[in-house]
Amino acid sequence: MTADSHHTIDHIVAHNVATTPDAPAITFEDRTLSYRELDARTSALADSLTQLGARKGDLIAFIGRNRPEHFEVIIAASKAGLIAVGLNWRLSERELAEQLADCGPFAVFTTTAARPTLDAACTGLSAEAKIITFGETGPLGHEGLVAHGNAESVPSRSSPEDLCMIWYTSGTTGRAKGVTFTHQSLWSIFPGAGAEWRVSRDSTSLVCMPTFHTAGVGWGLITLSFGGRIVIVDEFIPSELVDLMMRLRVTNSVFAPIMLEQIVSELEGRGLPPLPDLRAILYGASSITEPVLARVVEALDCELIQGYGLTEVNGTISILRSEEHTLTGERRKYLRSAGVAVPWGELKVVDPETGTELPSGEVGEIWGKSPGMMTGYWNKPEESLEALTPDGWLRTGDAGYIDSEGFLFLTDRVKDMIITGGENVYPIEIEHLIAAHPAVSEVAIVGVPDKKWGETIKAVVALKPGAHVTEQELIALTRAELASYKCPTSVDFVDSLPRNASGKILKRVIRDAYWTGHDRRIG
């Protein structure tokens, strides 16, 4: 398929229905939808949403573990002129309520498992959202809406320049920000990304990354745009995943490094050879060590591509291609890099104070630019202006340098974000919770090395004179309010935290004490 930015997302289905209507589009558990069936279901869903009162530009959210219906919601939203919003099912009631209040969706599609948290989060919202449950056949059941809507294909109510998708990402203030994309921004990267990820019409791509993230949804949409098949899994269980990949002859996938390592361990433990149909794996979101990479190369025997990026750039802005994954010789040094700019994008390193581009080898803030980038943050014009320059560059907040060959090396983060198991966590939200405890004088949250997750969260706490609180009590405090991946796994108590002359806590000094002897990288 020749993709371009003059399409809307629903054109994915329209094109494939016209060319290969009976080809498999989506497989989940024991069911496979053809492109013809996907077209009919999404047309019916779009019609039912319109009958319920959804108007062009309204937001339609979805929450729950990975399901094919997430893609149906996105495509139906495109057909009806609506904007799809992915919500993280792991959020606490309070966190989810904040995101719902921010986006104000017309309707929220949910799994039965996520329904109790969603119902509680909706309490107190100024506008009542329609709650639609996946798998149910009633008037507000997903299957009911599909069954009673008009399944005939109709012209899309969306335009390429319309917003089509919002993904929420953590913010430096501790409040999540909705990252907005147009149809044309998503379409603009499909052909280049598909070529780099080795996706084609005969691909069978595994979608096991969360579909409330760009890594899950974006990966699936790219494959569908080429007319391939996506296989969706709702839980990462290495033994089951290996069996599934063999049975369905999976050719492509995207993983976090920890997932790659667990798949390799499964293959090694069962004495299995490399998966014969696997062509290429994209990995990213956190660092990978050379010993693990060596095992991956031997056990999988396929192309490995590393991606560095963030939600705001629509996933990936630099890549380390398969040919650079060499464990010997002079070019071995590039395993520590984040590769080079993607063909559809640009990278530069600047002085964060002046915006002046720095020469090769000098460390500064990394800026990225591509036609696939976000348009801004939903309902946050000031933060949008802070993130995007007038000429379209995104300030990533990460620090690094570009060498003379154009390879990007990441050294630290301008912001204090922690990446644990592929999830981005900003410390300030956790710090506010712990600092509110009556025994706490001051607190700093930092990421520390962890063999399994890349890094994990540590609270460094100074107590008030004569006060007492245990490590377990502080961790329990955070677990009552935050998603589990945001909570500290350990607490260190100190007399005081290091500060500079202006009184700012020196987090780098705190962090460095834990990272001595470790190769710290950004995913």
Secondary structure, DSSP 8 states (H G I E B T S, - for coil): ----TTS-TTHHHHHHHHH-TTSEEEEETTEEEEHHHHHHHHHHHHHHHHHTT--TT-EEEEESS--HHHHHHHHHHHHHT-EEEEE-TTS-HHHHHHHHHHH--SEEEE-TTTHHHHHHHHTT-SS--EEEETT--STTBHHHHHHHS--S----S--TTSEEEEEEE--TTSS-EEEEEEHHHHHHHHHHHHHHTT--TT-EEEE-S-TTSHHHHHHHHHHHHTT-EEEE-SS--HHHHHHHHHHTT--EEEE-HHHHHHHHHHHHHTT----TT--EEEEESS---HHHHHHHHHHH-SEEEEEE--GGGTS-SEEE-GGG--SSSGGGGGGGS--EE-TT-EEEEE-TTT--B--TT--EEEEEE-TTS--EETT-HHHHHHHB-TTS-EEEEEEEEE-TTS-EEEEEESS--EEETTEEE-HHHHHHHHHTSTTEEEEEEEEEEETTTEEEEEEEEEE-TT----HHHHHHHHHTTS-GGGS-SEEEEES---B-TTS-B-HHHHHHHHHTTS-----
